Amino acid sequence: MLDRSATLTILQEGVEQRSITGMVARFEQGNTGLHQTTYQMSIYPDLWRTTLRQNSRIFQQLDIAAILTMLL
């Protein structure tokens, strides 16, 4: 289920009101009863993954002015 495309369609009186498409970022099983089980799923836009990335750099033997010159 994770990382797969999903579409959530909201209906009102059988008529589609809204549709949400994205990727499944979280899916978990909740309470289980005799005839039913609840599930929770989080759908995020595909570009959400870009927020998980970090850029890190290490600067050795440079003063602050030299680092700022390189970055700006």
Secondary structure by P-SEA (a helix, b strand, c coil): cccbbbbbbbbccccccbbbbbbbcbbbbccccccbbbbbbbbbccccccccbbbbbbbccccaaaaaaaac
